[in-house]
Amino acid sequence: MYFSDGTVDDLLRRVVGKLLSTKRLLTASRGDNIELPGVLLQLTNPRARLSQTEKRGKLFSCLGELLWYLSGTNSVRFITHYVPRYQEDCVDGKTIHGGYGPRLFAWNRNGAVVQQINNVLALLRRKPNSRRAVIQLFDAADIAKDHKEIPCTCTLQFMIRNRRLHLFTSMRSNDAFLGLPHDIFAFTMLQEIMARTLSIEVGRYKHFASSLHLYTKNLSDAQQYLDEGWQSKDLAEMPPMPIGDPWPAIKKILRTEQQIRHGAKLSASALGMDPYWADLVRLLQIHYCAKRNVAEQIASLKRSMSSKAYHPYIDRRHHRALARGKDQPEQLSLL
């Protein structure tokens, strides 16, 4: 089964609609679900990675999950700041067994540390036509004994063709409603990061799921998502990532993220970053303010944004903070 579209919402609409029409009911460890086996998805414009809907427009949790990966950690404390449900997958109070960060950047394999991101970049610089630029996230040891959570993603394969970097993702299991929008966001962002590192443009994004499913507990929400409607095409597109090496900016954002979550007073404009990256810092600040219902600061940060692409997501956080009626008298001085 194959679906192709230019925006994540147009892609999700077709996938969710097909799932809701299927009668294939299965029982799995995480609950009853309906399933489409062996599905290939193509997002022809990887920058159109943001859902515009109320139900699936989860920019802040998507950004938090991406930074969790880029941090190289599997710390549960990091990710639950953005996605609280990850606490359910923690078994030792500190880590998520299947966290992607260590596997991407410093995977301890039989006593040797494997830096998969660096290895792939080095390979593609040496051999741009290589078919070996594969990152492995699922490991044979993950099923040697039971774990509460293991990677749903098997591999990420990067391929350069016609000076564009294409990404092929292979999933053993994929929740079409909760997981898929986050996966597409994080992996297409990584695709663009890798493309900029290699000084080439982004190609297409292809995503294969052996089991693409929808849990019965989410059927009502999925139908509401379809009924909600949205404006497709260009509205969902993020601005292009700046040309040049993105890693210094990423490292600065990761340091700043830690400061923001601990209430540090800082100005994104004073960090000396390209407006693209400064906007991501402001989004982290907005998330911090939204958790504390500081609506006035959210509105001020919105006025500082360089791109209007994020305004719908900021507006929802602002309106929610206003509705809760808990504006704090403290001034966070985040501008």
C-alpha positions as a printed Julia matrix, in Angstrom:
335×3 Matrix{Float64}:
   0.0     0.0    0.0
   1.41    3.39  -1.03
   0.5     6.98  -0.12
   2.27   10.1   -1.41
   1.57   13.77  -0.75
   3.26   17.12  -0.32
   2.28   17.94   3.29
   2.07   15.88   6.44
  -1.64   16.66   6.9
  -2.56   15.58   3.39
  -0.59   12.38   3.99
  -2.13   11.75   7.4
  -5.64   12.42   6.1
  -5.31    9.6    3.58
  -3.69    7.22   6.06
  -6.15    7.82   8.9
  -9.11    7.65   6.51
  -7.93    4.29   5.2
  -7.38    2.95   8.72
 -10.85    4.02   9.87
 -12.36    2.12   6.94
 -10.55   -1.14   7.7
 -11.99   -3.97   9.78
  -8.7    -5.69  10.64
  -8.82   -5.69  14.47
  -5.79   -6.93  16.39
  -4.88   -7.26  20.04
  -1.37   -6.15  21.01
   0.57   -5.44  24.19
  -0.43   -1.77  24.13
  -4.1    -2.4   23.33
  -6.58   -3.29  20.6
  -5.89   -1.66  17.25
  -6.76   -1.66  13.57
  -3.85   -2.2   11.24
  -2.56   -1.68   7.72
   0.39   -4.03   7.08
   3.25   -3.07   4.78
   2.6     0.62   4.08
   4.95    2.99   2.22
   4.49    6.74   2.69
   6.22    9.49   0.73
   6.42   13.13   1.79
   7.55   14.95  -1.32
   8.3    18.18   0.58
  10.01   17.26   3.87
   9.76   20.85   5.14
   5.95   20.52   5.11
   6.31   18.49   8.29
   3.93   20.43  10.55
   0.28   19.52  11.02
  -1.98   22.57  10.92
  -4.77   20.94  12.93
  -5.81   21.31  16.54
  -5.56   17.54  17.1
  -2.16   16.86  15.53
  -0.47   20.27  15.46
   2.02   19.26  18.15
   4.97   21.49  17.31
   6.31   21.82  20.85
   6.35   18.11  21.71
   7.8    17.34  18.26
  10.59   19.86  18.8
  11.26   18.53  22.29
  11.52   14.96  21.01
  13.9    16.02  18.24
  16.17   17.77  20.77
  16.04   14.67  22.96
  17.47   12.67  20.06
  20.06   15.33  19.23
  21.17   15.54  22.86
  22.43   11.95  22.64
  20.7    11.02  25.88
  17.95    8.58  26.83
  17.09   10.55  29.98
  13.41   10.32  30.87
  13.65   13.66  32.67
  14.6    15.38  29.42
  11.71   14.06  27.33
   8.89   14.15  29.9
   9.29   17.94  29.99
   7.72   17.81  26.5
   5.99   14.4   26.29
   4.85   13.29  29.78
   3.57    9.9   28.57
   7.18    8.69  28.19
   7.18    8.25  31.96
   5.14    5.07  31.36
   8.1     3.53  29.48
  10.69    4.24  32.16
  11.68    1.24  34.28
  14.54    2.57  36.4
  13.28    6.08  37.09
  16.02    7.62  34.94
  16.19    6.27  31.38
  14.2     4.97  28.42
  15.75    1.71  27.2
  14.96    2.38  23.54
  15.89    6.08  23.51
  17.32    7.0   20.11
  19.9     9.58  21.26
  22.66    7.23  22.45
  22.07    4.92  19.49
  22.52    7.81  17.06
  25.58    9.42  18.59
  27.43    7.11  20.98
  26.15    3.54  20.93
  28.17    1.18  23.11
  28.43   -2.0   21.09
  30.37   -4.74  22.87
  32.64   -2.2   24.52
  33.2    -0.1   21.4
  31.46    3.25  20.94
  29.83    3.61  17.52
  29.04    7.16  16.36
  26.47    6.41  13.69
  25.69    9.99  12.64
  29.38   10.82  12.19
  30.03    7.55  10.37
  27.23    8.17   7.87
  28.39   11.72   7.19
  31.98   10.58   6.7
  30.88    7.81   4.34
  28.74   10.1    2.19
  31.57   12.63   1.93
  33.91    9.88   0.68
  31.37    8.07  -1.47
  28.35   10.23  -2.34
  26.68    7.4   -4.27
  26.97    4.91  -1.42
  24.1     2.59  -0.54
  25.66    1.82   2.86
  24.74    5.02   4.71
  22.43    3.23   7.14
  21.76    4.03  10.78
  20.47    1.13  12.87
  18.15    1.93  15.77
  16.55   -1.44  16.51
  19.06   -3.98  17.81
  18.92   -7.78  17.96
  19.5    -7.56  21.73
  16.26   -5.58  22.15
  14.22   -8.8   21.95
  16.67  -11.09  23.75
  14.69  -10.26  26.88
  11.55   -8.31  27.59
  11.73   -4.52  27.83
   8.91   -2.1   28.53
   9.82   -0.14  25.4
  12.1    -0.81  22.43
  12.69    1.21  19.24
   9.86    1.22  16.74
  12.31    2.44  14.1
  14.56   -0.2   12.55
  16.77    1.84  10.22
  17.35    5.23   8.64
  19.05    5.11   5.23
  20.46    8.29   3.72
  21.01    8.38  -0.03
  22.41   11.15  -2.25
  21.02   11.31  -5.76
  21.24   14.35  -8.08
  22.8    16.43  -5.29
  19.81   15.88  -3.01
  19.72   13.89   0.23
  16.85   11.43   0.4
  15.9     9.58   3.58
  14.31    6.14   3.78
  12.91    5.19   7.19
  11.93    1.62   8.08
   9.59    1.02  11.03
   8.67   -2.32  12.56
   5.63   -0.7   14.2
   4.04    2.75  13.86
   1.1     4.38  15.63
  -0.49    6.37  12.81
  -2.21    8.9   15.07
   0.15    9.54  17.99
   3.56    8.46  16.72
   3.65    9.1   12.98
   3.46   12.94  13.07
   6.31   13.02  15.62
   8.4    10.56  13.61
   7.99   12.47  10.35
   8.91   15.74  12.05
  12.02   14.42  13.79
  13.35   12.38  10.9
  12.81   15.05   8.23
  14.51   17.58  10.5
  17.44   15.16  10.84
  17.38   14.73   7.07
  17.68   18.5    6.61
  20.42   18.74   9.24
  22.41   16.05   7.44
  21.82   17.68   4.05
  23.07   21.05   5.3
  26.1    19.35   6.86
  26.89   17.82   3.46
  26.21   21.14   1.64
  23.43   19.69  -0.51
  19.66   20.12  -0.72
  16.95   18.0    0.86
  15.36   15.36  -1.35
  12.25   13.31  -0.68
  11.29   11.48   2.48
  10.02    7.88   2.34
   8.65    6.06   5.38
   7.87    2.34   5.46
   5.89    0.76   8.3
   5.45   -3.01   8.59
   2.53   -2.37  10.94
   0.81    1.0   10.59
  -1.95    1.01  13.16
  -4.53    3.02  15.06
  -5.52    2.07  18.6
  -9.23    1.71  19.22
  -8.95    4.1   22.18
  -7.98    6.82  19.66
 -10.71    6.16  17.07
 -12.89    9.07  18.18
  -9.95   11.5   18.19
  -8.86   10.27  14.76
 -12.35   10.89  13.35
 -12.35   14.36  14.89
  -9.0    14.98  13.21
 -10.54   14.18   9.81
 -13.64   16.24  10.55
 -11.61   19.23  11.69
 -10.27   20.09   8.25
  -7.23   22.19   7.43
  -5.66   24.32   4.76
  -3.01   22.26   3.03
   0.06   23.02   0.93
   2.38   25.91   1.79
   0.93   26.81   5.2
   2.51   23.76   6.81
   6.01   24.41   5.49
   8.85   25.39   7.8
  11.4    27.89   6.47
  14.56   26.38   4.97
  17.36   25.65   7.39
  20.26   28.11   6.95
  23.01   27.06   4.58
  26.19   26.02   6.38
  27.21   23.74   9.22
  24.18   23.39  11.56
  25.95   21.66  14.44
  27.31   24.74  16.28
  23.77   26.15  16.39
  22.35   22.8   17.52
  24.87   22.59  20.36
  24.0    26.13  21.43
  20.27   25.34  21.35
  20.82   22.24  23.51
  22.75   24.28  26.08
  20.09   26.99  25.99
  17.3    24.42  26.35
  18.73   23.34  29.69
  18.88   26.95  30.84
  15.29   27.66  29.76
  13.81   24.63  31.5
  15.45   25.83  34.72
  13.99   29.33  34.37
  17.02   31.22  33.08
  16.44   34.75  31.86
  17.86   35.12  28.37
  17.22   36.75  25.01
  17.21   34.63  21.86
  18.14   37.73  19.87
  21.34   38.11  21.9
  22.63   34.59  21.21
  24.26   35.52  17.9
  22.31   32.88  15.94
  20.64   32.9   12.55
  16.93   33.89  12.89
  15.92   30.32  11.98
  17.65   28.9   15.06
  16.69   31.85  17.28
  13.04   31.11  16.49
  13.49   27.55  17.78
  14.9    28.97  21.02
  11.85   31.24  21.31
   9.6    28.22  20.82
  11.31   26.53  23.77
  10.71   29.69  25.8
   7.05   29.71  24.77
   6.73   26.1   25.9
   8.2    27.06  29.28
   5.79   30.01  29.59
   2.8    27.92  28.5
   3.46   25.34  31.21
   3.21   28.24  33.67
   0.3    30.01  31.93
   2.26   33.23  31.42
   0.17   34.48  28.5
   1.7    37.96  28.34
   5.19   36.57  27.75
   3.87   34.19  25.08
   2.39   37.13  23.18
   5.66   39.07  23.47
   7.71   36.14  22.22
   5.36   35.72  19.27
   6.06   39.33  18.25
   9.79   38.5   18.25
   9.46   35.51  15.9
  11.14   35.84  12.51
   8.86   33.32  10.78
   5.07   33.41  10.76
   4.95   29.65  10.11
   4.83   29.05  13.87
   2.1    31.58  14.69
  -0.85   29.12  14.71
   0.9    26.92  17.29
   1.86   29.9   19.44
  -1.68   31.28  19.25
  -3.09   28.01  20.58
  -0.72   28.1   23.54
  -1.53   31.76  24.16
  -5.28   31.22  24.07
  -4.98   28.23  26.39
  -2.97   30.26  28.89
  -5.54   33.05  28.78
  -8.41   30.6   29.24
  -6.81   29.13  32.32
  -6.73   32.62  33.8
  -3.55   32.03  35.75
  -1.22   34.72  34.44
   1.69   34.94  36.83
   2.73   38.35  38.21
   6.41   37.45  37.76
   8.17   38.75  34.67
  10.25   35.98  33.14
  12.3    38.44  31.05
  12.65   35.99  28.19
  12.81   38.58  25.41
